[in-house]
């Protein structure tokens, strides 16, 4: 079965309104944390703000230098995180690899590793929405 989410509007400081592909997730660790996350097909891995990782009591497997679109590198800890995602009666729980940068990050960013292979994902830009169809692994 297929389910979808509409992009969420965000007003920038300039007053311009942009629409972001945000999806609702429950992050699970020692506690549970509901969040709207940016679905980013250009990101290799999921990025979690350090404050959320500390709240969830994430266990790390190692620390690494990582770089992003700007080319500058930062230190980040690697771990795994259980997430719950879906809509209505379709709810899926699985584990994904994550990075937790040692500097502040404003948003949870859902990258491809461990998430995109779970679904057939279609971005319908003209309608400002995303469709998800679960793939049997």
Secondary structure by P-SEA (a helix, b strand, c coil): ccccccbbbbbccccbbbbcbbbbbbbbccbbbbbbbbbcccccbbbbcaaaaaaacccccbbbbbbccccbbbbbbbbbbbbbbbcccccccbbbbbbbbcccccccccccccccccccccccccccbbbbbbbcc
